[in-house]
Amino acid sequence: MCTLPTGITPDQQAAAEQALLRFADQFDPHHLAKLAARLRETLTTIDTSPGGHNPHTDSHTGELTDTPTGATLIHGELDAEGAALLRTALDSLAAPHPATDATPDRRTPTRRRADALLDLITRALGAAAIPTGGGARPHLTVTIDWNTLLANGTIPALTSCGLPLPHSVLTRLSCDAEVSRIILSPAGMPLDVGRSTRTVPAHLRRALVARDRGCTFPGCDRPPSWCECHHCVHWTHNGVTALHNLVLICGQHHRQVHHDGWTITFTDDGHPAYIPPWRIDPHQEPRRNPYTQHPTDLLTSAI
């Protein structure tokens, strides 16, 4: 719904209404809304957009509302410049990614944009492009009871915002993370704080980059800098942190593997292959990502 700005003359209002009526006969609602926004901007003399100069406008832009389920609702409004910047940043990340067998991307456009926003945030944090807080580079911090981490505890894992995390999300996040041990007394007082240990050390990640060359999920072309390390057998289930149990995978497909139940195996030459769940492929044929294969391997597989 478009409302004309205050302070315009009766002649301007009449002309604007006539123009909108003519547009309504020629354009669909989506394009009509854009034309109405341009018309309104032409007639506006006070900037009431988010970040504008009207001190009497109380905007709810940037509100984050926590829900009882642990999710957060985002409510906001961006001005034209901010919207253009956000769309430019998300467009390539939100593009559909068909599988190598031409199976369409099953995500809705809304889901793709949400995944793109998460990818953008992850890349910004990973590149240390965000100011430090308390002397530490900002990352997601999760407090976990040891028994909960091992999947047999009842105390929920909590983010630094106090929101609980489902165990499936916790498993994915802990594939490649810095783990700090803090021993508490029965009264909740810290007794011992151990050094942070990264589950996948830097030298092993470099070896993964040399082998996998990017996201190993079939059909994905995202580079190593966009990828996380995934334990095929999780380390809490005695999976080793070694090349034959690790793969590089981008955030979107890491979530998909944990959520949809893909199985990762290794070929005779030591490269990862993905077995889809039965509902995606009843034959459950292993799939490799051609983008991460060496040219000689591609020639061999084509024969």
Backbone bond lengths (Angstrom), bond angles and torsions (degrees), N, CA, C in turn:
res aa  C-N    CA-C-N  psi(-1)  N-CA   C-N-CA  omega(-1)  CA-C   N-CA-C  phi
1 M - - - 1.465 - - 1.522 108.59 -
2 C 1.336 116.58 131.75 1.462 121.34 -178.68 1.528 109.24 -111.17
3 T 1.308 116.11 128.70 1.459 121.21 174.58 1.512 108.19 -113.15
4 L 1.307 116.28 139.96 1.463 120.39 -179.46 1.524 109.62 -74.46
5 P 1.310 117.71 147.80 1.461 120.06 -179.01 1.521 111.47 -67.63
6 T 1.337 115.39 154.21 1.465 120.23 176.37 1.528 109.76 -75.51
7 G 1.303 115.67 156.88 1.463 119.78 175.63 1.511 114.53 92.82
8 I 1.333 118.43 0.27 1.462 118.73 178.71 1.532 108.73 -87.67
9 T 1.308 115.46 160.13 1.466 120.74 -178.51 1.529 109.98 -79.87
10 P 1.354 117.70 160.68 1.472 120.01 176.37 1.525 112.98 -57.26
11 D 1.351 116.72 -36.43 1.465 119.18 178.79 1.529 110.96 -65.25
12 Q 1.337 116.31 -41.95 1.466 119.93 178.58 1.532 110.89 -63.37
13 Q 1.338 116.08 -40.75 1.456 119.71 179.58 1.528 111.08 -63.84
14 A 1.321 117.29 -43.52 1.465 121.06 -179.67 1.524 110.86 -64.05
15 A 1.338 116.10 -42.13 1.468 119.72 -179.77 1.532 110.80 -65.44
16 A 1.341 116.43 -39.54 1.457 120.26 -179.63 1.518 111.05 -66.32
17 E 1.323 117.07 -41.95 1.457 120.44 179.92 1.521 111.41 -64.14
18 Q 1.335 116.80 -40.25 1.462 120.29 178.21 1.528 110.93 -64.73
19 A 1.335 115.44 -40.06 1.468 119.00 179.11 1.529 111.07 -64.07
20 L 1.328 117.00 -41.68 1.464 120.48 179.57 1.529 111.35 -64.98
21 L 1.330 116.95 -36.95 1.460 120.12 177.83 1.527 110.83 -64.68
22 R 1.343 116.90 -40.11 1.468 119.87 177.86 1.528 110.13 -65.68
23 F 1.335 116.72 -41.96 1.464 120.41 179.62 1.528 110.85 -62.21
24 A 1.348 117.41 -36.96 1.454 121.69 -176.52 1.520 111.98 -62.60
25 D 1.334 117.21 -26.41 1.458 120.63 178.76 1.529 112.61 -80.99
26 Q 1.346 116.46 -14.54 1.457 119.69 -171.39 1.533 114.36 -113.33
27 F 1.357 117.89 -21.77 1.458 120.26 -171.22 1.530 111.44 -126.58
28 D 1.343 115.46 154.19 1.466 120.02 176.12 1.532 108.68 -75.92
29 P 1.349 117.94 168.43 1.473 120.41 -175.35 1.523 113.71 -57.27
30 H 1.339 118.18 -36.50 1.468 120.48 -178.45 1.526 110.96 -63.56
31 H 1.342 116.62 -49.97 1.459 119.63 -179.42 1.527 111.56 -71.93
32 L 1.328 116.74 -30.77 1.462 119.76 177.24 1.533 110.58 -62.98
33 A 1.329 116.84 -39.96 1.465 119.96 178.81 1.524 111.12 -62.80
34 K 1.345 116.68 -38.62 1.467 119.58 178.34 1.530 111.30 -66.17
35 L 1.320 116.71 -42.04 1.460 120.26 179.55 1.529 110.42 -65.63
36 A 1.341 116.30 -39.13 1.454 119.78 178.35 1.522 111.22 -63.62
37 A 1.345 116.36 -38.28 1.464 119.96 178.65 1.524 110.74 -64.38
38 R 1.342 116.61 -39.81 1.460 119.42 178.35 1.530 111.00 -65.82
39 L 1.325 115.48 -40.49 1.460 119.37 179.48 1.525 110.46 -64.53
40 R 1.304 116.23 -44.17 1.459 120.02 179.27 1.531 110.92 -61.05
41 E 1.339 115.63 -41.93 1.469 119.26 -179.40 1.528 110.86 -63.35
42 T 1.350 116.34 -35.55 1.461 120.37 178.99 1.527 111.20 -62.84
43 L 1.338 115.90 -35.01 1.464 120.56 -176.45 1.528 113.50 -91.59
44 T 1.318 117.62 -7.49 1.467 120.97 -174.66 1.526 111.15 -81.67
45 T 1.304 115.83 132.28 1.465 120.71 177.06 1.516 112.24 -109.68
46 I 1.363 118.07 -15.69 1.464 122.15 176.48 1.511 108.36 -120.51
47 D 1.328 116.87 129.41 1.454 121.54 -178.90 1.524 109.41 -77.17
48 T 1.340 116.13 106.78 1.472 119.80 178.76 1.519 111.63 -105.83
49 S 1.311 116.90 13.76 1.460 119.60 179.52 1.523 109.63 -75.05
50 P 1.347 117.82 165.21 1.462 118.89 176.66 1.514 111.20 -55.29
51 G 1.300 117.43 127.71 1.459 121.65 -177.32 1.508 113.01 83.57
52 G 1.339 116.96 6.69 1.453 120.74 -178.77 1.517 112.15 -77.38
53 H 1.322 116.18 -164.20 1.464 120.20 -171.48 1.518 113.21 -111.78
54 N 1.326 118.02 11.79 1.454 119.46 178.17 1.521 109.28 -90.35
55 P 1.332 119.32 108.31 1.466 121.24 -174.73 1.513 112.58 -71.96
56 H 1.337 118.46 -10.22 1.457 120.42 -176.49 1.529 112.90 -93.60
57 T 1.324 116.98 -2.02 1.453 120.28 -179.51 1.519 109.59 -92.37
58 D 1.331 116.13 122.68 1.462 121.80 178.98 1.519 107.81 -103.39
59 S 1.316 117.40 99.86 1.457 121.45 -177.44 1.515 110.56 -91.94
60 H 1.340 115.78 147.16 1.459 121.42 175.60 1.528 110.76 -99.09
61 T 1.324 115.71 20.74 1.450 120.11 -178.59 1.518 110.81 -61.25
62 G 1.337 115.51 135.76 1.458 120.40 174.89 1.511 114.29 86.70
63 E 1.330 118.48 13.46 1.455 119.65 179.72 1.532 110.26 -74.48
64 L 1.337 116.39 135.02 1.453 123.27 173.84 1.518 107.41 -118.45
65 T 1.330 117.53 119.68 1.459 121.95 -176.71 1.518 109.63 -115.92
66 D 1.334 116.60 119.86 1.456 121.26 178.64 1.525 109.99 -79.05
67 T 1.337 116.51 140.27 1.457 121.69 179.67 1.529 109.70 -108.05
68 P 1.328 118.16 161.16 1.467 120.38 179.74 1.522 113.70 -61.37
69 T 1.334 118.00 -20.90 1.465 120.40 -179.37 1.518 112.87 -83.61
70 G 1.340 117.13 -3.75 1.460 120.48 -178.94 1.516 113.42 96.49
71 A 1.334 117.71 -6.77 1.460 120.90 176.26 1.526 109.95 -81.61
72 T 1.315 116.05 167.42 1.461 121.92 177.99 1.514 109.43 -127.64
73 L 1.333 116.35 129.75 1.455 121.60 176.33 1.525 108.77 -90.22
74 I 1.322 116.46 133.71 1.459 121.93 179.74 1.519 108.03 -107.52
75 H 1.324 115.57 122.88 1.461 120.24 177.69 1.520 107.94 -122.82
76 G 1.305 117.06 124.73 1.459 117.78 -177.85 1.509 113.10 -164.95
77 E 1.299 114.63 169.75 1.457 122.03 178.46 1.519 107.64 -144.82
78 L 1.323 116.25 131.26 1.453 121.90 178.79 1.518 109.62 -111.80
79 D 1.321 115.58 146.17 1.453 118.24 173.41 1.530 108.77 -73.75
80 A 1.327 116.17 178.75 1.462 119.82 -174.10 1.522 112.04 -59.87
81 E 1.335 117.20 -41.00 1.464 119.95 -179.46 1.524 110.74 -66.26
82 G 1.335 115.50 -47.27 1.456 118.90 -179.93 1.515 112.27 -62.25
83 A 1.345 116.55 -40.15 1.457 120.34 179.28 1.528 111.13 -64.66
84 A 1.327 116.20 -40.01 1.466 119.61 179.42 1.523 110.95 -65.16
85 L 1.339 117.21 -40.62 1.460 120.74 178.50 1.525 110.79 -63.29
86 L 1.337 115.88 -45.22 1.460 119.29 -178.83 1.519 111.28 -64.77
87 R 1.339 116.99 -44.64 1.460 119.68 -179.66 1.523 111.65 -63.63
88 T 1.332 116.58 -38.90 1.467 120.28 178.51 1.525 110.38 -62.47
89 A 1.340 116.52 -41.82 1.459 120.61 -178.87 1.526 112.28 -68.93
90 L 1.351 116.98 -32.91 1.458 120.36 -173.84 1.524 114.06 -92.21
91 D 1.341 117.77 -22.59 1.462 120.42 -170.92 1.530 112.70 -54.54
92 S 1.335 116.90 -52.43 1.465 118.23 -176.98 1.521 111.50 -70.17
93 L 1.344 116.64 -33.47 1.459 119.96 -179.59 1.527 111.46 -71.09
94 A 1.337 116.77 -27.65 1.460 120.84 -175.67 1.523 113.01 -93.09
95 A 1.321 117.71 4.10 1.463 119.77 -179.40 1.525 110.20 -66.15
96 P 1.350 118.33 147.00 1.474 120.41 176.86 1.520 110.69 -61.55
97 H 1.328 115.96 146.53 1.464 121.38 179.31 1.524 108.70 -124.08
98 P 1.351 117.07 87.26 1.476 119.01 178.12 1.524 110.64 -63.87
99 A 1.321 116.25 153.23 1.458 121.25 177.33 1.524 109.68 -74.96
100 T 1.325 116.19 170.86 1.464 120.27 -177.91 1.523 112.38 -63.84
101 D 1.342 117.96 -24.50 1.460 119.96 178.49 1.518 112.17 -90.30
102 A 1.351 115.97 16.45 1.471 123.69 178.24 1.523 112.96 72.58
103 T 1.334 118.00 11.16 1.461 119.88 174.17 1.525 108.83 -64.45
104 P 1.324 118.77 127.25 1.469 120.36 -176.52 1.530 112.12 -63.64
105 D 1.308 114.46 154.25 1.465 121.08 172.71 1.529 107.77 -63.90
106 R 1.329 117.34 120.74 1.459 121.20 -174.86 1.526 113.26 -80.40
107 R 1.326 117.56 -7.28 1.467 119.74 -178.34 1.530 111.11 -74.57
108 T 1.306 116.39 145.52 1.460 121.14 174.27 1.528 108.64 -74.53
109 P 1.349 118.40 160.41 1.475 119.57 175.42 1.526 112.74 -55.36
110 T 1.335 117.09 -37.71 1.464 119.74 178.79 1.520 110.83 -63.61
111 R 1.345 116.57 -43.69 1.460 120.78 179.22 1.522 110.98 -64.87
112 R 1.345 116.91 -38.91 1.462 120.09 179.59 1.524 110.82 -64.18
113 R 1.344 117.00 -40.69 1.463 119.37 179.26 1.529 111.05 -66.90
114 A 1.337 116.85 -38.50 1.462 119.52 177.56 1.526 110.72 -64.64
115 D 1.335 117.27 -42.59 1.464 120.66 177.19 1.524 110.76 -63.43
116 A 1.338 116.30 -38.16 1.466 120.38 179.50 1.525 110.88 -64.04
117 L 1.331 116.65 -40.08 1.460 119.84 178.44 1.527 110.48 -63.24
118 L 1.344 116.93 -41.25 1.461 120.27 177.33 1.527 111.01 -64.11
119 D 1.344 117.20 -40.97 1.465 120.38 177.41 1.522 111.06 -61.26
120 L 1.328 116.20 -42.02 1.464 120.64 -179.11 1.533 110.26 -63.33
121 I 1.322 116.94 -43.74 1.461 121.13 179.59 1.520 110.50 -65.05
122 T 1.341 116.86 -43.55 1.463 120.83 -179.37 1.521 111.02 -61.79
123 R 1.334 116.12 -41.78 1.466 119.23 179.81 1.526 111.06 -66.54
124 A 1.329 117.40 -39.65 1.469 120.53 179.10 1.522 111.01 -63.78
125 L 1.323 116.83 -41.84 1.461 120.10 178.58 1.521 111.00 -68.40
126 G 1.326 116.51 -42.67 1.454 120.09 -178.71 1.511 113.48 -66.45
127 A 1.329 116.63 -27.70 1.471 120.63 -179.95 1.520 112.48 -89.78
128 A 1.345 117.49 5.84 1.459 122.38 -179.24 1.520 111.26 56.91
129 A 1.346 115.95 36.82 1.461 120.55 -179.81 1.520 112.61 -89.14
130 I 1.347 117.18 1.37 1.458 122.44 -178.69 1.526 108.90 -106.75
131 P 1.342 118.87 137.86 1.469 120.13 178.71 1.525 111.65 -56.70
132 T 1.322 115.79 146.39 1.458 120.23 -179.98 1.515 110.95 -72.14
133 G 1.315 115.33 155.40 1.459 121.31 176.64 1.503 109.44 -128.85
134 G 1.324 117.81 122.12 1.452 121.06 -177.22 1.511 112.68 65.35
135 G 1.351 116.79 25.84 1.456 120.44 178.42 1.510 113.85 83.56
136 A 1.330 118.97 -0.17 1.462 121.93 -177.58 1.513 109.96 -118.78
137 R 1.328 115.32 146.13 1.453 120.52 176.26 1.520 108.98 -67.82
138 P 1.337 118.68 130.95 1.460 119.80 -174.81 1.522 112.62 -70.83
139 H 1.308 115.99 128.51 1.448 123.87 171.28 1.516 107.82 -144.79
140 L 1.290 116.19 169.95 1.449 120.25 177.24 1.525 109.26 -68.38
141 T 1.317 116.49 125.53 1.456 122.31 178.14 1.523 108.82 -110.50
142 V 1.316 115.88 127.91 1.459 121.73 -179.09 1.523 108.84 -125.62
143 T 1.322 116.23 129.27 1.462 121.69 177.01 1.525 108.14 -99.59
144 I 1.335 115.59 124.78 1.462 120.86 -171.11 1.523 110.07 -132.46
145 D 1.324 115.48 133.37 1.459 120.29 169.00 1.528 107.92 -71.66
146 W 1.350 116.69 140.56 1.457 120.12 -175.11 1.530 112.15 -57.39
147 N 1.331 116.63 -41.14 1.460 119.82 179.56 1.524 111.55 -66.07
148 T 1.328 117.32 -33.27 1.462 120.56 176.24 1.516 110.54 -65.97
149 L 1.335 116.66 -40.25 1.463 120.67 178.75 1.523 110.90 -61.97
150 L 1.329 116.28 -33.75 1.463 120.53 179.87 1.524 112.62 -86.62
151 A 1.346 116.29 7.49 1.474 123.22 172.88 1.517 114.06 75.17
152 N 1.337 118.61 14.27 1.458 118.02 177.44 1.527 112.10 -126.67
153 G 1.334 116.69 17.87 1.454 120.60 178.06 1.517 111.16 -106.36
154 T 1.320 116.11 163.94 1.465 120.75 -178.40 1.521 112.76 -110.04
155 I 1.342 117.87 -9.74 1.459 120.54 179.84 1.525 108.34 -78.78
156 P 1.338 119.06 122.20 1.468 119.68 -175.67 1.526 112.44 -70.09
157 A 1.327 115.13 149.74 1.459 120.55 171.25 1.526 108.20 -74.95
158 L 1.338 116.06 138.63 1.459 120.32 -175.91 1.519 110.39 -122.58
159 T 1.335 116.16 140.47 1.453 120.76 172.02 1.520 109.37 -77.80
160 S 1.331 116.90 173.59 1.461 120.60 178.58 1.521 111.59 -66.36
161 C 1.349 116.99 -16.90 1.464 121.28 176.34 1.529 111.85 -86.90
162 G 1.349 116.73 -1.68 1.452 120.26 179.15 1.510 114.63 86.12
163 L 1.344 117.97 13.26 1.471 121.20 -178.84 1.526 110.05 -96.43
164 P 1.346 117.61 139.12 1.472 120.57 179.92 1.520 111.35 -75.42
165 L 1.330 115.13 150.87 1.465 121.02 177.71 1.525 110.03 -115.10
166 P 1.335 118.63 135.73 1.465 120.51 173.05 1.524 110.70 -61.59
167 H 1.318 116.69 151.98 1.455 119.18 -176.19 1.524 112.12 -65.17
168 S 1.353 117.55 -31.63 1.461 119.59 178.40 1.528 111.21 -63.04
169 V 1.333 116.57 -38.24 1.470 120.72 177.34 1.522 109.69 -68.87
170 L 1.320 116.74 -41.11 1.459 121.61 179.43 1.523 110.75 -60.05
171 T 1.326 117.17 -41.58 1.463 120.81 179.26 1.520 110.81 -61.89
172 R 1.338 116.39 -43.10 1.470 119.61 179.97 1.522 111.41 -65.55
173 L 1.342 116.77 -44.94 1.458 119.97 -177.89 1.524 112.07 -63.88
174 S 1.326 116.19 -34.01 1.464 118.93 -175.76 1.519 112.96 -85.16
175 C 1.358 117.58 2.48 1.464 119.62 175.03 1.525 110.63 -58.10
176 D 1.325 115.95 -42.88 1.460 121.22 -178.36 1.514 107.15 -142.47
177 A 1.318 116.43 96.61 1.461 120.42 -174.69 1.515 109.83 -149.62
178 E 1.331 115.38 166.14 1.457 120.64 169.79 1.524 107.75 -91.46
179 V 1.320 116.60 125.07 1.453 122.36 -176.69 1.523 109.04 -110.29
180 S 1.336 115.56 125.08 1.468 121.31 177.53 1.521 108.74 -116.45
181 R 1.314 116.35 128.98 1.460 120.99 179.06 1.529 109.54 -90.40
182 I 1.332 116.67 126.95 1.462 122.11 174.25 1.522 107.50 -128.52
183 I 1.321 116.86 117.11 1.459 121.99 179.70 1.523 108.22 -94.84
184 L 1.351 115.95 127.01 1.456 121.39 -177.72 1.520 110.65 -109.82
185 S 1.326 115.29 149.77 1.458 120.97 172.86 1.527 108.76 -76.08
186 P 1.365 117.78 168.83 1.470 118.98 176.33 1.519 112.97 -56.81
187 A 1.337 117.11 -24.20 1.462 120.58 179.33 1.522 112.21 -88.03
188 G 1.343 117.02 2.47 1.454 120.52 178.36 1.511 114.41 86.52
189 M 1.348 118.48 13.69 1.463 121.50 179.16 1.531 109.58 -89.94
190 P 1.342 118.11 133.41 1.466 120.35 178.34 1.531 111.18 -63.53
191 L 1.332 115.97 128.74 1.462 121.57 177.64 1.522 111.84 -104.80
192 D 1.332 116.21 -29.78 1.460 119.66 -178.11 1.519 108.39 -155.53
193 V 1.330 116.19 136.65 1.456 122.31 177.22 1.521 108.03 -123.15
194 G 1.334 116.06 114.21 1.458 119.62 179.92 1.515 111.78 -84.96
195 R 1.310 115.35 167.46 1.462 120.80 178.05 1.521 109.98 -70.96
196 S 1.347 114.85 148.65 1.462 119.54 176.69 1.524 109.69 -69.31
197 T 1.317 115.95 136.73 1.458 122.32 178.31 1.515 109.30 -125.11
198 R 1.323 116.41 127.52 1.462 119.34 178.62 1.518 109.23 -85.43
199 T 1.342 115.56 132.03 1.464 118.77 -176.26 1.525 112.14 -66.13
200 V 1.333 117.70 -33.67 1.467 121.09 175.49 1.526 107.76 -118.34
201 P 1.332 117.88 103.22 1.471 120.04 -177.47 1.521 112.07 -67.08
202 A 1.330 115.00 163.67 1.469 121.17 -173.41 1.521 112.42 -59.62
203 H 1.337 118.31 -41.22 1.469 119.52 -176.52 1.530 111.14 -66.88
204 L 1.336 116.97 -32.10 1.457 119.78 178.80 1.522 110.81 -74.34
205 R 1.318 117.27 -34.96 1.463 119.70 175.61 1.531 110.22 -63.88
206 R 1.336 117.55 -39.52 1.462 120.10 178.13 1.534 110.76 -61.02
207 A 1.321 116.62 -38.25 1.463 120.00 177.92 1.526 110.29 -67.60
208 L 1.332 117.68 -37.37 1.463 121.45 177.09 1.531 110.91 -63.14
209 V 1.328 116.23 -42.17 1.466 120.62 179.20 1.525 110.23 -61.45
210 A 1.333 116.35 -41.23 1.466 120.03 179.79 1.522 111.34 -65.19
211 R 1.337 116.62 -35.86 1.474 119.44 -178.88 1.525 112.88 -81.82
212 D 1.344 117.07 -48.21 1.461 121.36 -170.77 1.524 113.58 -88.60
213 R 1.318 118.07 -31.06 1.467 123.15 173.86 1.522 113.96 67.19
214 G 1.318 117.97 8.97 1.457 122.13 -179.11 1.517 109.76 149.22
215 C 1.332 116.08 -167.73 1.464 120.54 178.80 1.525 109.33 -62.81
216 T 1.334 116.19 128.93 1.460 120.69 -175.27 1.525 112.95 -89.26
217 F 1.347 118.14 -2.84 1.461 119.65 -179.43 1.529 109.38 -67.26
218 P 1.330 118.48 137.43 1.476 121.11 -175.90 1.525 113.16 -54.04
219 G 1.328 115.28 124.74 1.456 121.58 176.01 1.502 115.76 89.89
220 C 1.339 118.83 -4.60 1.461 120.90 -177.46 1.532 110.29 -91.81
221 D 1.339 116.11 137.20 1.469 119.94 -178.33 1.530 112.12 -115.47
222 R 1.331 117.06 21.42 1.463 118.96 -177.45 1.524 110.94 -77.58
223 P 1.338 117.10 138.51 1.470 121.26 -172.76 1.535 112.28 -75.22
224 P 1.334 117.29 171.18 1.467 120.87 -178.59 1.532 113.65 -57.05
225 S 1.333 117.05 -34.40 1.470 119.53 -177.73 1.521 112.35 -64.61
226 W 1.321 117.67 -16.69 1.462 122.19 179.17 1.527 111.59 -95.22
227 C 1.323 117.51 -0.29 1.456 120.98 -166.71 1.529 113.33 -105.65
228 E 1.333 113.93 156.30 1.452 123.19 173.54 1.528 107.80 -112.76
229 C 1.323 115.79 164.73 1.461 120.34 176.69 1.530 108.71 -95.90
230 H 1.308 116.13 131.78 1.469 121.12 -178.05 1.515 109.88 -118.17
231 H 1.345 116.17 128.03 1.460 121.60 172.60 1.530 108.31 -81.18
232 C 1.326 117.76 117.74 1.466 120.36 179.26 1.526 110.08 -63.35
233 V 1.314 117.50 -44.59 1.465 122.59 166.76 1.516 105.65 -107.58
234 H 1.324 116.90 115.98 1.461 120.66 -171.72 1.523 111.52 -60.29
235 W 1.333 115.51 146.22 1.466 118.60 -176.57 1.519 112.86 -65.81
236 T 1.338 117.63 -22.69 1.465 118.83 175.38 1.528 111.71 -72.80
237 H 1.354 116.82 -13.60 1.467 121.88 176.09 1.525 109.90 -106.64
238 N 1.337 115.40 28.73 1.469 123.17 178.74 1.520 113.32 69.71
239 G 1.327 116.79 20.42 1.456 119.52 172.89 1.516 110.02 -74.04
240 V 1.319 116.41 135.08 1.466 120.27 -175.73 1.525 110.65 -81.88
241 T 1.320 115.56 152.57 1.466 121.41 174.99 1.521 107.26 -92.50
242 A 1.324 115.24 81.84 1.462 122.34 -176.54 1.519 108.37 -145.39
243 L 1.335 115.61 163.51 1.458 120.45 -175.76 1.521 112.52 -55.47
244 H 1.325 117.34 -39.15 1.466 119.71 -175.64 1.526 112.51 -76.42
245 N 1.349 117.33 3.70 1.471 120.23 176.74 1.524 111.85 -129.31
246 L 1.342 116.75 11.26 1.460 121.22 -176.15 1.523 110.67 -126.83
247 V 1.342 116.06 147.66 1.463 121.62 171.86 1.523 108.41 -140.14
248 L 1.321 115.67 154.32 1.461 121.39 169.49 1.522 108.12 -86.26
249 I 1.329 116.12 136.89 1.459 120.11 -179.60 1.524 108.39 -153.83
250 C 1.337 117.01 139.55 1.463 120.99 -179.60 1.533 109.84 -73.18
251 G 1.327 116.66 164.57 1.452 121.12 -175.88 1.520 113.52 -59.33
252 Q 1.332 117.30 -43.62 1.462 120.64 -178.92 1.525 111.26 -60.25
253 H 1.337 116.75 -47.72 1.458 119.44 -176.93 1.525 111.84 -77.70
254 H 1.329 117.17 -25.00 1.464 119.69 173.32 1.526 109.60 -62.24
255 R 1.334 116.45 -44.52 1.465 120.35 176.82 1.532 110.76 -62.97
256 Q 1.335 116.02 -40.06 1.465 119.98 -178.37 1.525 111.59 -65.98
257 V 1.332 117.05 -40.95 1.465 120.61 -179.67 1.522 110.42 -61.60
258 H 1.343 116.64 -45.09 1.460 119.81 -179.06 1.526 111.62 -70.44
259 H 1.326 117.00 -36.42 1.463 120.44 -175.08 1.523 112.49 -79.72
260 D 1.343 117.52 -40.80 1.463 121.00 -172.72 1.521 113.47 -92.87
261 G 1.330 117.75 -14.60 1.463 119.03 176.82 1.518 115.14 85.92
262 W 1.332 117.65 37.01 1.460 120.43 173.71 1.536 108.87 -71.88
263 T 1.342 115.51 148.18 1.470 121.43 176.37 1.517 108.44 -110.97
264 I 1.323 116.67 137.53 1.462 121.46 -179.69 1.524 108.74 -111.42
265 T 1.319 115.97 125.98 1.462 121.64 175.85 1.530 108.00 -120.81
266 F 1.319 116.07 176.51 1.460 120.41 178.39 1.525 109.14 -124.49
267 T 1.332 115.21 136.79 1.460 121.13 179.92 1.525 109.65 -74.13
268 D 1.323 115.65 174.02 1.465 119.87 -179.01 1.521 112.31 -60.93
269 D 1.346 116.69 -27.87 1.464 118.97 179.92 1.527 112.51 -90.61
270 G 1.339 116.99 9.19 1.467 120.19 172.40 1.508 115.87 88.75
271 H 1.337 118.51 11.61 1.461 121.18 -179.72 1.530 110.71 -101.30
272 P 1.339 117.51 149.46 1.463 120.04 -176.53 1.522 112.86 -76.26
273 A 1.327 114.65 147.11 1.461 122.82 173.10 1.527 107.64 -136.05
274 Y 1.333 115.19 148.66 1.462 120.99 -173.68 1.527 110.12 -110.95
275 I 1.335 115.81 131.06 1.458 121.46 175.86 1.527 107.69 -106.30
276 P 1.337 117.84 116.03 1.467 120.13 -176.85 1.527 110.89 -72.23
277 P 1.337 116.74 157.55 1.469 119.38 174.12 1.523 110.59 -64.22
278 W 1.335 115.55 159.59 1.459 121.45 -174.31 1.521 111.99 -57.40
279 R 1.343 118.23 -38.43 1.467 120.15 -176.55 1.524 112.38 -67.61
280 I 1.340 117.74 -20.52 1.463 121.39 176.63 1.526 110.57 -89.48
281 D 1.314 116.58 -41.57 1.460 121.19 179.19 1.530 108.51 -142.82
282 P 1.345 117.85 102.79 1.471 120.15 -178.95 1.529 113.07 -58.31
283 H 1.350 117.49 -26.41 1.465 120.73 179.93 1.525 111.51 -83.32
284 Q 1.326 116.30 -17.37 1.473 122.92 178.33 1.534 111.76 49.55
285 E 1.328 114.18 52.55 1.463 120.36 177.35 1.527 109.71 -77.24
286 P 1.335 118.44 132.21 1.479 120.56 177.47 1.522 110.59 -61.80
287 R 1.321 116.37 142.23 1.465 121.55 -179.30 1.520 109.43 -126.25
288 R 1.336 115.18 136.51 1.458 120.52 173.64 1.519 109.11 -110.96
289 N 1.305 115.91 155.95 1.456 121.06 179.83 1.523 109.28 -91.16
290 P 1.329 118.76 114.30 1.471 119.75 -178.16 1.525 112.96 -64.55
291 Y 1.336 117.22 -25.36 1.466 119.32 -178.94 1.527 112.08 -66.27
292 T 1.335 117.43 -23.45 1.465 119.92 -177.44 1.524 111.88 -102.11
293 Q 1.319 117.71 1.18 1.450 120.37 179.70 1.526 110.94 -87.93
294 H 1.311 115.85 147.68 1.456 120.28 175.53 1.524 109.51 -71.47
295 P 1.331 117.50 151.81 1.469 120.14 -178.83 1.520 114.04 -52.03
296 T 1.329 118.39 -39.27 1.468 120.05 -179.76 1.516 110.98 -65.15
297 D 1.350 116.63 -35.72 1.467 119.67 177.35 1.515 111.43 -66.63
298 L 1.329 116.94 -36.94 1.453 120.05 178.82 1.523 111.37 -65.34
299 L 1.342 116.31 -38.88 1.458 119.91 178.20 1.517 110.68 -64.94
300 T 1.336 115.54 -40.43 1.482 119.89 -179.43 1.515 111.06 -65.29
301 S 1.362 115.80 -42.57 1.475 119.22 -177.67 1.514 112.07 -71.62
302 A 1.352 117.17 -19.31 1.470 120.17 -178.36 1.524 111.54 -85.02
303 I 1.342 116.93 -13.82 1.478 119.80 -176.47 1.531 109.56 -80.63
